[in-house]
Amino acid sequence: MKQHTIVGVVALLALLGGVIGAIYIAPPGFDSRPETEFLSEYPTPRALATVNLTDQKGEPFTLETLKGKWSLLFLGYTFCPDICPTTLASLNRIYPELQQIQSEHPIQVVFISVDPKRDTRARLREYTHFFNDEFVAATGDHDQLFPFVRSMGLMYALSESTENPNYLVDHSASVILVNPQAQVIGRFKPVHQQGMPAITDSQQILHDMAALAAD
């Protein structure tokens, strides 16, 4: 067999081997996460800023609180007139079904208050009790909150002076999804309906979490 023929056969075999390897053998770092239908995924997972908050039970809330679990994280405050209570009620409705998903990593709901002046530990405990005692609620000083929130790709702002006892806080209505490595992978965006507050669709969340978290 001529030399150039041998080289051609070897090249062909190498090409076929590469194709087979690409199909059947996942390379290091290959992302086999299932496709989601409603989650707006970030191009790559985002590392969260180191944070030291306190939850409604007086326990530290750090990145360790998020590790080993899927976290549906919502930003708001207890004096919020519409979006916050509506969103938390919506998450509570699907919570039993979220807990039934067979997963190596359980799913938790986390409420981060960006109104530390009014949202005391007692206030957060009372607020979460109204929705679900298993929900985690935490807050802290703005120098902790702001970089943590910004690392999620979100922002919040006090709309007026806190000297006014009824001041409002502007914040996102998205529900953030944090993976078990404490990285943000995307958000469930609010759905806008005429005459209704813009909140996320809990059935969309349930649909995608069943695919993402299931073993």
C-alpha positions as CSV (number, residue, x, y, z in Angstrom):
1,M,0.0,0.0,0.0
2,K,1.4,3.4,-1.0
3,Q,2.5,5.7,1.8
4,H,-0.1,8.4,0.9
5,T,-2.9,5.8,1.0
6,I,-1.8,4.7,4.5
7,V,-1.7,8.3,5.7
8,G,-5.2,8.9,4.2
9,V,-6.6,5.8,6.0
10,V,-5.1,6.9,9.3
11,A,-6.5,10.4,9.0
12,L,-10.0,9.0,8.2
13,L,-9.9,6.7,11.2
14,A,-8.8,9.6,13.4
15,L,-11.6,11.7,12.1
16,L,-14.2,9.0,12.8
17,G,-12.7,8.5,16.2
18,G,-13.1,12.2,17.0
19,V,-16.7,12.2,15.8
20,I,-17.6,9.1,17.9
21,G,-15.8,10.7,20.9
22,A,-17.7,13.9,20.5
23,I,-21.0,12.1,20.4
24,Y,-20.5,9.5,23.2
25,I,-17.9,10.9,25.4
26,A,-18.6,14.2,27.1
27,P,-15.4,16.3,27.4
28,P,-14.3,17.8,30.8
29,G,-16.7,20.6,31.8
30,F,-19.4,19.4,29.4
31,D,-22.7,20.9,30.5
32,S,-25.4,18.3,30.3
33,R,-28.0,20.4,32.1
34,P,-31.4,20.0,30.5
35,E,-32.9,22.7,28.3
36,T,-35.2,25.1,30.1
37,E,-38.2,26.7,28.6
38,F,-38.8,29.8,30.8
39,L,-35.6,30.5,32.7
40,S,-33.6,33.3,31.2
41,E,-30.1,31.8,31.7
42,Y,-26.9,33.8,31.9
43,P,-24.2,32.8,29.4
44,T,-22.1,31.4,32.3
45,P,-22.9,30.9,36.0
46,R,-22.2,34.1,38.1
47,A,-20.3,33.9,41.3
48,L,-22.1,35.6,44.2
49,A,-20.4,38.2,46.3
50,T,-19.3,37.1,49.7
51,V,-22.1,38.2,52.1
52,N,-22.8,38.1,55.9
53,L,-26.5,38.6,56.6
54,T,-28.8,37.4,59.4
55,D,-31.9,35.3,58.8
56,Q,-35.3,35.5,60.6
57,K,-34.1,33.0,63.2
58,G,-31.0,35.0,64.1
59,E,-28.7,32.6,62.3
60,P,-26.0,33.8,59.9
61,F,-26.9,33.8,56.2
62,T,-23.8,33.4,54.1
63,L,-22.9,31.7,50.8
64,E,-22.8,28.4,52.8
65,T,-26.6,28.8,53.3
66,L,-27.0,28.5,49.5
67,K,-24.6,25.6,48.9
68,G,-25.9,22.1,48.4
69,K,-29.4,23.4,47.5
70,W,-31.3,24.9,44.6
71,S,-32.4,28.4,45.7
72,L,-35.3,30.4,44.3
73,L,-34.3,33.8,45.6
74,F,-36.5,36.9,45.6
75,L,-35.6,40.4,46.5
76,G,-38.0,42.7,48.3
77,Y,-39.2,44.1,51.6
78,T,-42.1,43.4,54.0
79,F,-43.7,46.8,53.5
80,C,-44.0,46.2,49.8
81,P,-47.6,46.8,48.8
82,D,-48.0,44.4,45.9
83,I,-45.2,42.5,44.1
84,C,-43.6,41.0,47.2
85,P,-46.6,39.4,48.9
86,T,-48.1,38.3,45.5
87,T,-44.8,36.6,44.5
88,L,-44.3,34.9,47.9
89,A,-47.9,33.7,47.9
90,S,-47.3,32.3,44.4
91,L,-44.1,30.5,45.4
92,N,-45.9,29.1,48.4
93,R,-48.6,27.6,46.2
94,I,-46.0,25.5,44.2
95,Y,-43.8,24.8,47.2
96,P,-45.3,21.4,48.0
97,E,-44.7,20.3,44.4
98,L,-41.2,21.7,44.5
99,Q,-40.5,19.5,47.5
100,Q,-41.8,16.4,45.8
101,I,-39.2,16.7,43.0
102,Q,-36.7,13.8,43.5
103,S,-33.4,15.6,43.7
104,E,-30.0,15.2,45.2
105,H,-30.2,18.9,46.1
106,P,-33.4,20.1,47.8
107,I,-35.1,23.3,46.7
108,Q,-35.4,26.3,49.0
109,V,-37.1,29.7,48.8
110,V,-35.1,32.6,49.9
111,F,-36.4,36.2,50.6
112,I,-33.7,38.9,50.8
113,S,-35.0,42.1,52.3
114,V,-33.4,45.3,51.1
115,D,-35.1,47.4,53.8
116,P,-33.0,46.6,56.9
117,K,-34.3,49.7,58.7
118,R,-37.8,48.4,59.0
119,D,-37.3,44.7,58.4
120,T,-36.1,43.5,61.8
121,R,-35.6,39.9,62.6
122,A,-39.0,39.8,64.4
123,R,-40.7,41.4,61.4
124,L,-39.1,38.9,58.9
125,R,-40.1,36.0,61.1
126,E,-43.7,37.2,61.3
127,Y,-43.8,37.9,57.5
128,T,-42.5,34.5,56.5
129,H,-44.8,32.8,58.9
130,F,-47.7,34.3,57.0
131,F,-46.5,32.5,53.9
132,N,-44.4,29.5,54.9
133,D,-42.3,28.8,57.9
134,E,-39.8,26.9,55.7
135,F,-39.0,30.0,53.7
136,V,-35.6,31.6,54.5
137,A,-35.7,35.4,55.0
138,A,-32.5,37.5,55.6
139,T,-31.3,41.0,55.6
140,G,-28.3,43.1,56.7
141,D,-26.6,46.4,56.2
142,H,-26.6,48.1,52.8
143,D,-22.8,47.7,52.5
144,Q,-23.5,43.9,52.6
145,L,-26.7,43.9,50.6
146,F,-25.7,46.1,47.7
147,P,-22.7,44.1,46.4
148,F,-24.6,40.9,47.0
149,V,-27.6,42.1,45.0
150,R,-25.4,43.5,42.2
151,S,-23.6,40.2,41.8
152,M,-26.9,38.7,41.0
153,G,-27.3,41.1,38.1
154,L,-30.0,43.1,40.0
155,M,-30.3,46.5,41.6
156,Y,-32.5,48.2,44.3
157,A,-32.9,51.8,45.3
158,L,-34.7,53.7,48.1
159,S,-37.2,55.9,46.2
160,E,-37.3,58.6,48.9
161,S,-35.9,59.6,52.3
162,T,-36.3,57.0,55.1
163,E,-37.5,59.8,57.3
164,N,-40.9,59.2,55.7
165,P,-42.2,56.2,57.5
166,N,-44.0,55.0,54.4
167,Y,-41.1,55.2,52.0
168,L,-41.0,52.7,49.1
169,V,-38.1,50.7,47.8
170,D,-37.6,50.0,44.1
171,H,-36.5,46.5,43.3
172,S,-36.6,43.8,40.7
173,A,-39.6,41.5,40.4
174,S,-37.6,38.6,39.0
175,V,-37.0,35.3,40.9
176,I,-33.3,34.5,40.8
177,L,-32.1,30.8,40.4
178,V,-29.0,29.9,42.4
179,N,-27.4,26.5,41.8
180,P,-26.1,24.2,44.5
181,Q,-22.6,25.7,44.0
182,A,-24.0,29.1,45.1
183,Q,-23.8,30.5,41.6
184,V,-26.5,32.5,39.8
185,I,-27.5,30.7,36.6
186,G,-30.4,32.9,35.5
187,R,-33.7,34.5,36.4
188,F,-37.4,33.9,36.0
189,K,-38.7,37.2,34.7
190,P,-42.1,38.7,35.6
191,V,-45.0,38.3,33.4
192,H,-46.9,41.5,32.5
193,Q,-50.7,41.3,32.5
194,Q,-53.0,44.3,32.2
195,G,-54.4,45.4,35.5
196,M,-52.2,43.0,37.5
197,P,-48.8,43.4,39.2
198,A,-45.9,42.1,37.2
199,I,-44.9,38.9,38.9
200,T,-43.2,35.6,37.8
201,D,-45.4,32.7,36.7
202,S,-45.1,30.0,39.4
203,Q,-46.1,27.3,36.9
204,Q,-43.3,28.3,34.7
205,I,-40.9,28.0,37.6
206,L,-42.3,24.6,38.6
207,H,-41.9,23.4,35.0
208,D,-38.3,24.3,34.7
209,M,-37.3,23.3,38.2
210,A,-38.7,19.8,37.6
211,A,-36.2,19.5,34.7
212,L,-33.2,21.1,36.4
213,A,-33.4,19.7,39.8
214,A,-34.6,16.1,39.1
215,D,-32.0,13.4,39.5
